[in-house]
Amino acid sequence: MDSVERRETPDEGIKAIRLGIRLLIMVIFLGYIMIWVMMPTNTFWQHWLPDIQDKVNSTYFGRQGTNFLIYTFPILFVAVLGCIYLHLGEKDVGRSNGRRKFFELFFYTHYLYIIFIVFFIFHVGFSYFCITLPGFYLFLIDRYLRFLQSQQMARLVSARILPCEAVELNFSKSPGLSYNPTSSMFINVPGISKLQWHPFTITSNNNTDQDRLSVVIKSTGSWSRLLYQQLSQPIPPDHLEVSVEGPYGPASTHFFRHDTLVLISGGSGITPFCSIIRELLFSTSTRSCRTKQVLLIAAFKKSVDLAMLDVLVSDANYNITQFPLRIEAYVTREKELTSDDQKLFQTIWFKPSATDAPVSAILGSNSWLWLGAIISSSFLTFLLLIGIVTRYYIYPIDHNTNMRFSYAENSALNMLFGCVSVALAATTAFIWNQKQNAKEMIQIQNMDVPTPKGSPGPGSWLYNGERELESFPHESLFQNTKVHYGERPNFKKLLQECEGSSIGILVSGPKKMGQEVAAICSSSEADNLHFESISFSW
């Protein structure tokens, strides 16, 4: 009994600390809201603000010191507390838990916000900008960290060419990198375009795929078509430079709480469900948890697109014989399997480069702690630089009158020191974690022995009318797969046949499909259906 109590004490201590942090955040936030509520009143301007200014105004920060204290410090302090809270939460709950048209124009024109912010600060002065500084400061840290990660080439181990004009890219992954099912990451291939970054859902699973990270890219646009053509050449390249950002999201995987899961996909929308199914396979085979019933309804235009089903459990290493997965696949524009669709998978193995590195977390396994350290240390550095320059350069000239040292000059110095502080803190943390990741990878970087380049994949694949997929790997998983040709899925009938007190419905595909399923779930007849849509729009 004593040993049990000792084992439970750390968990209870962590929960108590997290509760204390939540209460402190709530108190600070309520105080911050109270300031905004009281700001229009005479009490604030005649009593509160003068008292604060008398105590805060100094030769180090001038009049803007008051704005730092009132508007900037509370939000950044809450952000640091939030990082600590999330870090402790990871140890507490563990891991159980068609692009738009003119997308590039839409995306890159938004970078004009930089010009807007600069001239906005020159216009109102940095002292008043402190009101909106916390959000922009955190955004600046995030963007700079993403920039640092994007400069490193990722090690691409292999690419699998699917018969449906899609490619599965397999990256080497650092052991310290963790992500949730349905997470996504941005990919850039400089050989195709140095500017284009495209988001793709990660199909591998953090628990089942310990040393690799995979994405599937369907040839649907100009960028993805060029990538597919480059890799499907008779003599494919032996190395491909790729940069990545992420993985990102999702913040929650609450759909695992349901008794039954219904996964509805259209075309390449099946990719987010790959990591979900692998997570359920892992939970079923390694944990003493109740097995969930899973129904996958996958709609494709052509029979060749059925090859996307192979991605569900490709190269998986777990017991799947007891996993209750039923697949209903629909081919809407063909009435039978065409002979041209019976093709082989092809796997390309790439030569490693000394400049490539495994995909890793930007700030390592303790990313929340590092992020909190970056926020706090960079802001302290910013205050230190401002304080020194104000005390020994600006104040002797201006004496806090703002008459001889203009707002524009002061704003320029503040912007410069802010950028320098963020760059210094973030770069130091990034380089330190990259060195740690390199040490971890020394022991495992040469363990995998690839098969010869260009070797076929699992073999030819063939669909037998309404029945199973005969030549796929892990035939036991696909023995209950049924393929329907020349028809569309009747979602209402399929959902009514599902049993369970709580049925989670996840839809990933065309907008019209999501609207149809959402209407069924919101009807009065379906009180046990819980709808959630997975969007591909960025």
Secondary structure, 3 states (H helix, E strand, C coil): CHHHHHHHHHHHHHHHHHHHHHHHHHHHHHHHHHHHHHCCCHHHHHHHHHHHHHHHCCCCCCCHHHHHHHHHHHHHHHHHHHHHHHHHHHHHHCCCCCCCCCHHHHHHHHHHHHHHHHHHHHHHCHHHHCCCHHHHHHHHHHHHHHHHHHCCEECEEEEEEECCCEEEEEEEECCCCCCCCCCEEEEECCCCCCCCCEEEEECCCCCCCCCEEEEEEECCCHHHHHHHHHHCCCCCCCCCCEEEEEEECCCCCHHHHCCEEEEEEEHHHHHHHHHHHHHHHHHHHHCCCCCCEEEEEEEECCHHHHHHHHHHCCCCCCCCCCCCEEEEEEECCCCCCCHHHCCCCEEEECCCCCCCECECCCCCCCHHHHHHHHHHHHHHHHHHHHHHHHHHHHHHHHCCCCCCCCHHHHHHHHHHHHHHHHHHHHHHHHHHHHHHHHHHHCCCCCCCCCCCCCCECCCCCCECCCCCECCCCCHHHHCCEEEEECCCCCHHHHHHCCCCCCEEEEEECCHHHHHHHHHHHCCCCCCCEEEEECCCCC
